[in-house]
Amino acid sequence: MPALGMGTWRMGERVALREREVAALRLGMSLGLDLIDTAEMYGDGGAEAIVADAIAGRREQVFLVSKVYPHNAGRREAVAACTRSLKRLRTGYLDLYLLHWRGDVPLAQTVAAFEALRADGRIRHWGVSNFDAADMRELLGIDGGQHCAANQVLYHLGSRGIEWDLLPLCRAKGIALMAYSPVDQGRLLRHRGLVALAARLGGTPAEIALAWLLAQPGVSVIPKASDPAHVRYIRAAADLKLAPSVHAELATLFPPPKASVPLAML
Ligand SMILES: NC(=O)c1ccc[n+]([C@@H]2O[C@H](COP(=O)([O-])OP(=O)(O)OC[C@H]3O[C@@H](n4cnc5c(N)ncnc54)[C@H](OP(=O)(O)O)[C@@H]3O)[C@@H](O)[C@H]2O)c1
């Protein structure tokens, strides 16, 4: 899985923004941001339609991720939901299909659906999202659960709770950790200490926040941007190597957890 890609939450909600959103994704792909994260939930399918336009003619270039609603995650329902997503995305397969968050459907049913989709080639890998360490242990105990390839969770400088237990667990099991809302939906970029550090280093807060995440082993990062300037900053983060002294300063500004904390989510 590429380490850096693009999110699509809030895309596909307004017709007037459609062209701008497709153009942002296309710009990102032309710059080498080859992972696109979407979901049946986003824009009620509208984001998947935006992604379809963006990847038209370049499907093989992109690692495509979508997600199933928990209430659609039953053995038959998840297969039907995936089929609908593929139709909206105008593609024959997903690279990764995630359970968006845990609901009432027994995990074994969802795993069975994902394994069936994987067997017939409609998805290449499957995973979960918003699963804490206990959820992951339960999943790994289910028949087929060991095939979980990724867990997508909230992770950014200002929210580091997963470093206590979930991130080490995922690393130990070879499960990719996908960091969502990596700039805290823009809020992190107004943090005074981060703004001052970025000014001193001659970069932007977004580049530093994303470069810090990219330096965490086993983590991939999916910021969302519809502004072309933001897309370029996201790409620039991939080339930024933060010095050990900068990592130390960031650890002071944004301390790691000292105890187990409940999984943060949006
Ligand atoms: N699995 C889940 O439950 C879950 C939950 C949340 C998110 N996600 C996924 O993760 C993706 C990213 O998370 P997110 O969209 O919540 O938040 P985010 O990526 O942390 O922040 C997106 C916001 O930051 C702005 N932004 C991006 N780069 C910027 C820059 N360089 N300078 C200033 N502002 C910048 C964007 O503005 P513009 O759009 O105007 O450029 C947008 O408003 C989502 O799109 C979605 O695909 C998954």
The ligand as a Gaussian input file, in Angstrom:
#p B3LYP/6-31G(d) Opt

LIG

0 1
 N      -12.471000       5.694000       8.628000
 C      -13.018000       6.750000       9.163000
 O      -13.879000       6.673000      10.073000
 C      -12.582000       8.100000       8.685000
 C      -12.910000       9.249000       9.424000
 C      -12.455000      10.472000       8.954000
 C      -11.714000      10.538000       7.788000
 N      -11.435000       9.429000       7.067000
 C      -10.670000       9.477000       5.807000
 O       -9.487000      10.219000       6.039000
 C       -9.468000      11.331000       5.149000
 C       -8.757000      12.523000       5.768000
 O       -9.407000      12.939000       6.941000
 P      -10.321000      14.268000       7.012000
 O      -10.840000      14.596000       5.675000
 O      -11.281000      14.029000       8.116000
 O       -9.342000      15.379000       7.562000
 P       -7.880000      15.943000       7.199000
 O       -7.297000      15.270000       6.033000
 O       -7.123000      15.939000       8.484000
 O       -8.214000      17.471000       6.864000
 C       -8.893000      17.851000       5.691000
 C       -9.062000      19.364000       5.739000
 O       -7.773000      19.971000       5.850000
 C       -7.609000      20.916000       4.820000
 N       -6.209000      20.879000       4.390000
 C       -5.559000      19.862000       3.792000
 N       -4.272000      20.197000       3.539000
 C       -4.144000      21.461000       3.990000
 C       -3.056000      22.386000       3.987000
 N       -1.878000      22.072000       3.467000
 N       -3.253000      23.603000       4.538000
 C       -4.446000      23.931000       5.049000
 N       -5.523000      23.104000       5.069000
 C       -5.350000      21.890000       4.540000
 C       -8.561000      20.526000       3.716000
 O       -8.956000      21.686000       2.998000
 P       -9.378000      21.681000       1.439000
 O      -10.301000      20.517000       1.232000
 O      -10.015000      23.010000       1.266000
 O       -8.117000      21.565000       0.611000
 C       -9.719000      19.930000       4.502000
 O      -10.609000      20.930000       4.928000
 C      -10.945000      11.575000       4.846000
 O      -11.137000      12.430000       3.737000
 C      -11.431000      10.172000       4.683000
 O      -11.073000       9.655000       3.408000
 C      -11.835000       8.201000       7.515000

